[in-house]
């Protein structure tokens, strides 16, 4: 599993804007917060930008279905040795 080596704010310690952002990005199927989201925890504006970029890419890429985009993300994560 690919785990961030930088300092992060644990979900239980998040307050204010970060707490709200964490609620928005928790995996609805597992109830867990992905590490890729936690790496932005020291800079909530960066987390917000990451979420907006991800949402845009996953919804707006012409010529690729959502399933195709998910498969690409899965392959890239696997090649990088990270859980997706």
Backbone as ProteinMPNN parsed JSONL, in Angstrom:
{"seq_chain_A": "XXXXXXXXXXXXXXXXXXXXXXXXXXXXXXXXXXXXXXXXXXXXXXXXXXXXXXXXXXXXXXXXXXXXXXXXXXXXXXXXXXXX", "coords_chain_A": {"N_chain_A": [[0.848, -1.169, 0.0], [0.489, 2.23, -0.737], [1.511, 4.788, 1.216], [1.29, 8.013, 2.603], [4.219, 9.845, 3.382], [4.486, 12.244, 4.447], [3.569, 14.671, 6.97], [0.252, 14.456, 8.175], [-3.139, 15.411, 8.897], [-4.964, 13.551, 11.052], [-8.167, 12.011, 10.535], [-9.828, 12.09, 12.813], [-8.898, 14.315, 14.13], [-9.452, 16.487, 12.599], [-10.771, 19.733, 12.036], [-13.169, 22.399, 11.479], [-12.942, 23.796, 8.225], [-11.377, 21.727, 7.095], [-12.419, 19.429, 8.328], [-15.006, 19.43, 7.215], [-14.365, 19.106, 4.497], [-13.14, 16.583, 4.591], [-15.402, 15.053, 5.236], [-16.747, 15.245, 2.838], [-15.146, 13.791, 1.086], [-14.844, 11.205, 1.99], [-14.815, 7.771, 1.324], [-17.744, 6.498, 0.089], [-18.488, 3.836, 0.027], [-16.776, 2.393, 1.692], [-16.437, 3.967, 3.898], [-14.049, 5.035, 4.596], [-11.243, 7.294, 4.672], [-9.298, 8.151, 2.011], [-5.742, 7.913, 1.575], [-4.618, 9.589, -0.35], [-6.198, 11.804, -0.219], [-5.77, 12.701, 2.372], [-3.146, 13.643, 2.269], [-3.289, 16.249, 1.611], [-4.046, 17.561, 3.861], [-2.792, 19.505, 5.457], [-3.142, 21.73, 4.055], [-5.959, 22.816, 3.337], [-7.152, 24.208, 1.153], [-5.763, 23.182, -0.995], [-6.666, 20.546, -0.928], [-9.358, 20.969, -1.54], [-9.062, 21.944, -4.173], [-7.944, 19.661, -5.363], [-10.081, 17.857, -5.2], [-11.946, 19.177, -6.82], [-10.589, 19.156, -9.302], [-10.329, 16.352, -9.744], [-13.049, 15.642, -9.868], [-13.84, 17.075, -12.127], [-12.235, 15.909, -14.15], [-13.128, 13.247, -14.059], [-15.733, 13.501, -14.881], [-15.836, 14.968, -17.231], [-14.241, 14.239, -19.406], [-14.125, 13.906, -22.714], [-15.017, 11.299, -24.974], [-14.261, 9.164, -23.429], [-15.662, 6.754, -21.355], [-17.045, 6.763, -18.009], [-16.364, 4.354, -16.813], [-14.108, 3.652, -18.351], [-12.345, 5.705, -17.583], [-12.09, 5.127, -14.863], [-10.845, 2.63, -15.03], [-8.386, 3.356, -16.156], [-7.374, 4.937, -14.075], [-7.168, 2.972, -12.11], [-5.248, 1.25, -13.265], [-2.989, 2.975, -13.441], [-2.612, 3.534, -10.716], [-2.031, 0.963, -9.801], [0.356, 0.425, -11.213], [1.934, 2.273, -9.926], [2.114, 1.168, -7.474], [0.172, 1.673, -5.568], [-2.835, 1.557, -3.59], [-6.056, 1.747, -5.003]], "CA_chain_A": [[0.0, 0.0, 0.0], [1.211, 3.488, -0.824], [1.093, 5.627, 2.33], [1.998, 9.286, 2.613], [5.292, 9.954, 4.368], [4.432, 13.597, 4.987], [2.629, 14.826, 8.076], [-1.146, 14.646, 7.806], [-4.066, 15.577, 10.011], [-5.867, 12.402, 11.107], [-9.583, 12.341, 10.409], [-10.404, 12.371, 14.129], [-8.397, 15.598, 14.599], [-9.816, 17.552, 11.655], [-11.773, 20.696, 12.49], [-13.49, 23.477, 10.549], [-13.007, 23.515, 6.791], [-10.805, 20.405, 6.808], [-13.397, 18.433, 8.758], [-16.064, 19.404, 6.211], [-13.81, 18.509, 3.277], [-12.996, 15.148, 4.839], [-16.74, 14.45, 5.114], [-17.108, 15.204, 1.422], [-14.307, 12.88, 0.297], [-14.821, 9.854, 2.544], [-15.336, 6.77, 0.388], [-19.088, 6.131, 0.544], [-18.636, 2.382, 0.138], [-15.989, 1.84, 2.802], [-16.439, 4.885, 5.03], [-12.665, 5.381, 4.918], [-10.637, 8.443, 4.022], [-8.135, 7.712, 1.248], [-4.492, 8.61, 1.877], [-4.38, 10.649, -1.333], [-6.908, 12.995, 0.246], [-5.134, 13.158, 3.615], [-1.875, 14.329, 2.045], [-3.593, 17.676, 1.471], [-4.685, 18.008, 5.091], [-2.163, 20.701, 6.011], [-3.516, 22.843, 3.168], [-7.317, 22.494, 2.888], [-7.439, 24.751, -0.181], [-5.214, 22.202, -1.933], [-7.598, 19.409, -0.946], [-10.536, 21.41, -2.294], [-8.66, 21.985, -5.58], [-7.775, 18.268, -5.805], [-11.426, 17.3, -5.377], [-12.544, 19.815, -7.996], [-9.904, 18.633, -10.487], [-10.729, 14.954, -9.908], [-14.441, 15.618, -10.306], [-13.881, 17.558, -13.504], [-11.637, 14.899, -15.031], [-13.951, 12.037, -14.093], [-17.045, 13.766, -15.48], [-15.812, 15.816, -18.414], [-13.318, 13.79, -20.439], [-14.875, 13.43, -23.874], [-14.499, 10.123, -25.655], [-14.027, 8.08, -22.479], [-16.745, 6.537, -20.396], [-16.578, 6.782, -16.616], [-15.705, 3.064, -16.579], [-12.776, 3.737, -18.954], [-11.524, 6.575, -16.74], [-11.804, 4.378, -13.625], [-9.866, 1.589, -15.358], [-7.1, 4.028, -16.319], [-6.917, 5.296, -12.727], [-6.795, 1.724, -11.448], [-3.99, 0.788, -13.849], [-1.909, 3.878, -13.025], [-2.378, 3.299, -9.284], [-1.374, -0.335, -9.677], [1.729, 0.578, -11.673], [2.63, 3.06, -8.913], [2.147, 0.421, -6.224], [-0.767, 2.266, -4.617], [-4.218, 1.099, -3.628], [-6.954, 2.721, -5.653]], "C_chain_A": [[0.894, 1.233, 0.0], [0.68, 4.421, 0.266], [1.935, 6.896, 2.316], [3.075, 9.292, 3.688], [5.349, 11.356, 4.945], [3.446, 13.634, 6.144], [1.223, 15.062, 7.537], [-1.962, 14.851, 9.079], [-4.997, 14.372, 10.001], [-7.325, 12.857, 11.066], [-10.187, 12.761, 11.742], [-9.991, 13.744, 14.671], [-8.78, 16.768, 13.697], [-10.913, 18.431, 12.237], [-12.038, 21.703, 11.369], [-13.588, 23.023, 9.111], [-12.473, 22.125, 6.458], [-11.779, 19.3, 7.198], [-14.517, 18.306, 7.722], [-15.577, 18.778, 4.91], [-13.634, 17.004, 3.438], [-14.354, 14.449, 4.705], [-17.135, 14.287, 3.654], [-16.355, 14.127, 0.646], [-14.183, 11.476, 0.882], [-15.438, 8.899, 1.524], [-16.695, 6.293, 0.881], [-19.284, 4.627, 0.72], [-17.923, 1.81, 1.351], [-16.051, 2.7, 4.059], [-15.05, 5.338, 5.429], [-12.208, 6.597, 4.121], [-9.37, 7.97, 3.321], [-6.907, 8.558, 1.592], [-4.241, 9.762, 0.917], [-5.1, 11.928, -0.942], [-6.241, 13.562, 1.504], [-3.83, 13.902, 3.375], [-2.068, 15.832, 1.875], [-4.049, 18.307, 2.783], [-4.058, 19.251, 5.717], [-2.496, 21.947, 5.197], [-4.905, 22.547, 2.58], [-7.683, 23.051, 1.507], [-6.896, 23.818, -1.267], [-6.102, 20.981, -2.048], [-8.833, 19.773, -1.761], [-10.228, 21.423, -3.797], [-8.503, 20.579, -6.149], [-9.141, 17.647, -6.102], [-12.088, 17.878, -6.626], [-11.911, 19.303, -9.288], [-10.334, 17.202, -10.768], [-12.154, 14.874, -10.446], [-14.563, 16.049, -11.757], [-13.359, 16.507, -14.478], [-12.551, 13.678, -15.164], [-15.315, 12.26, -14.754], [-16.966, 14.388, -16.867], [-14.886, 15.366, -19.536], [-14.104, 13.198, -21.603], [-14.206, 12.202, -24.479], [-14.185, 8.957, -24.736], [-15.228, 7.969, -21.555], [-16.17, 6.63, -18.985], [-15.846, 5.476, -16.299], [-14.289, 3.066, -17.156], [-11.844, 4.578, -18.075], [-11.147, 5.866, -15.441], [-10.754, 3.3, -13.88], [-8.467, 2.188, -15.531], [-6.529, 4.39, -14.946], [-6.448, 4.06, -11.969], [-5.442, 1.22, -11.952], [-2.816, 1.657, -13.387], [-1.584, 3.667, -11.546], [-1.632, 1.987, -9.066], [0.093, -0.248, -10.099], [2.576, 1.362, -10.675], [2.7, 2.365, -7.553], [1.227, 0.963, -5.164], [-2.139, 1.618, -4.726], [-5.053, 2.169, -4.298], [-8.31, 2.617, -5.025]], "O_chain_A": [[1.931, 1.262, 0.663], [-0.491, 4.802, 0.232], [3.136, 6.857, 2.052], [2.854, 8.791, 4.79], [6.159, 11.636, 5.829], [2.598, 12.753, 6.285], [1.036, 15.785, 6.558], [-1.53, 14.51, 10.18], [-5.747, 14.185, 9.043], [-7.66, 13.955, 11.512], [-10.982, 13.7, 11.788], [-10.647, 14.28, 15.564], [-8.462, 17.917, 14.004], [-11.86, 17.941, 12.852], [-11.244, 21.842, 10.438], [-14.221, 22.014, 8.801], [-13.051, 21.421, 5.63], [-11.938, 18.33, 6.458], [-14.929, 17.195, 7.39], [-16.301, 18.0, 4.288], [-13.943, 16.239, 2.525], [-14.438, 13.368, 4.121], [-17.78, 13.307, 3.282], [-16.867, 13.605, -0.345], [-13.48, 10.638, 0.316], [-16.473, 9.204, 0.932], [-16.793, 5.741, 1.976], [-20.151, 4.198, 1.482], [-18.4, 0.859, 1.969], [-15.755, 2.227, 5.156], [-14.877, 5.957, 6.48], [-12.723, 6.884, 3.04], [-8.465, 7.443, 3.968], [-7.014, 9.754, 1.864], [-3.711, 10.799, 1.317], [-4.659, 13.021, -1.296], [-6.163, 14.78, 1.669], [-3.439, 14.723, 4.205], [-1.112, 16.599, 1.985], [-4.406, 19.485, 2.803], [-4.737, 19.98, 6.441], [-2.178, 23.068, 5.592], [-5.008, 22.079, 1.446], [-8.446, 22.423, 0.773], [-7.5, 23.681, -2.331], [-6.276, 20.436, -3.138], [-9.3, 18.978, -2.577], [-11.04, 20.966, -4.601], [-8.885, 20.327, -7.292], [-9.327, 16.993, -7.129], [-12.715, 17.15, -7.395], [-12.617, 19.044, -10.263], [-10.67, 16.868, -11.904], [-12.428, 14.117, -11.377], [-15.312, 15.447, -12.527], [-13.977, 16.251, -15.511], [-12.722, 13.143, -16.259], [-15.975, 11.298, -15.143], [-17.945, 14.338, -17.613], [-14.765, 16.07, -20.538], [-14.679, 12.116, -21.487], [-12.98, 12.088, -24.489], [-13.873, 7.865, -25.213], [-15.736, 8.966, -21.043], [-14.955, 6.582, -18.796], [-14.831, 5.483, -15.602], [-13.366, 2.544, -16.53], [-10.692, 4.206, -17.851], [-10.016, 5.989, -14.971], [-9.874, 3.079, -13.048], [-7.478, 1.594, -15.101], [-5.345, 4.177, -14.685], [-5.44, 4.106, -11.264], [-4.592, 0.812, -11.161], [-1.774, 1.137, -12.99], [-0.414, 3.627, -11.166], [-0.716, 1.912, -8.248], [0.97, -0.783, -9.42], [3.785, 1.152, -10.58], [3.27, 2.899, -6.602], [1.46, 0.746, -3.975], [-2.556, 1.188, -5.802], [-4.777, 3.362, -4.166], [-9.227, 3.341, -5.412]]}, "name": "protein", "num_of_chains": 1, "seq": "XXXXXXXXXXXXXXXXXXXXXXXXXXXXXXXXXXXXXXXXXXXXXXXXXXXXXXXXXXXXXXXXXXXXXXXXXXXXXXXXXXXX"}
